């Protein structure tokens, strides 16, 4: 689209159909300052559901007095008429956007989606929403939307992609919660004889799933993280106490002093005794365990 003038393309897809959610309009717009692009939904007469997202540039929407910026990847879900006001703000040189309007027969699903996602959402990492809108636009552009039933099927497809976004967000939250439970468990129990199974039990997910999501989130496996916690704890006791290597091993989750020495040699290229002898030349925070 050209950057020097507005470019507006839309398709009117159908009228309200009793009992069936339908797509009323789909469009692509490139708005610039001279367009004075400004929609006050309190003044709109038609009853519709609107989904609109930013491709480039920036817009903004006012929702019950609160202003939300809409840079690339941000979208909003609103109903008209309603307490919403969206526009191209003075600080933005353009607003490239995509939108879909649905009939109010979609309200049961729409309200459910809004309750879960909110009014303003980030879809930058969820290309499938943009892809289904592109698919609908191509269908409309080619004249392939033959009747109300085809239209309604596309409307449901769009709504299902928003439901999928809810599922993705909930799955991400569940993953984050599981990893946090594992981290909490390790930090409080590394000195005990725990392993991957105990960490998985504390996380509430399988060992295989824990390894995968922990590595994605933390950058290493839970077993490796546990060993690093134990090595750092043992290093701290070597520097800050006069405890024997055997006692330090017992307090930091190692089977015995010999195993602690073996792990130290592998991870720090020193024995515990060598590390303790050089303790005055280093700080615990400077220990680098790779």
HELIX and SHEET records of a PDB file:
HELIX    1   1 UNK A   33  UNK A   35  5                                   3    
HELIX    2   2 UNK A  104  UNK A  106  5                                   3    
HELIX    3   3 UNK A  107  UNK A  117  1                                  11    
HELIX    4   4 UNK A  127  UNK A  141  1                                  15    
HELIX    5   5 UNK A  148  UNK A  189  1                                  42    
HELIX    6   6 UNK A  196  UNK A  203  1                                   8    
HELIX    7   7 UNK A  207  UNK A  218  1                                  12    
HELIX    8   8 UNK A  222  UNK A  240  1                                  19    
HELIX    9   9 UNK A  245  UNK A  251  1                                   7    
HELIX   10  10 UNK A  257  UNK A  268  1                                  12    
HELIX   11  11 UNK A  272  UNK A  277  1                                   6    
HELIX   12  12 UNK A  279  UNK A  281  5                                   3    
HELIX   13  13 UNK A  284  UNK A  286  5                                   3    
SHEET    1   A 5 UNK A   7  UNK A  12  0                                        
SHEET    2   A 5 UNK A  23  UNK A  32 -1                                        
SHEET    3   A 5 UNK A  94  UNK A 102 -1                                        
SHEET    4   A 5 UNK A  48  UNK A  63 -1                                        
SHEET    5   A 5 UNK A  66  UNK A  71 -1                                        
SHEET    1   B 6 UNK A   7  UNK A  12  0                                        
SHEET    2   B 6 UNK A  23  UNK A  32 -1                                        
SHEET    3   B 6 UNK A  94  UNK A 102 -1                                        
SHEET    4   B 6 UNK A  48  UNK A  63 -1                                        
SHEET    5   B 6 UNK A  74  UNK A  80 -1                                        
SHEET    6   B 6 UNK A 120  UNK A 122 -1                                        
SHEET    1   C 6 UNK A   7  UNK A  12  0                                        
SHEET    2   C 6 UNK A  23  UNK A  32 -1                                        
SHEET    3   C 6 UNK A  94  UNK A 102 -1                                        
SHEET    4   C 6 UNK A  48  UNK A  63 -1                                        
SHEET    5   C 6 UNK A  84  UNK A  87 -1                                        
SHEET    6   C 6 UNK A  38  UNK A  40 -1                                        
END                                                                             
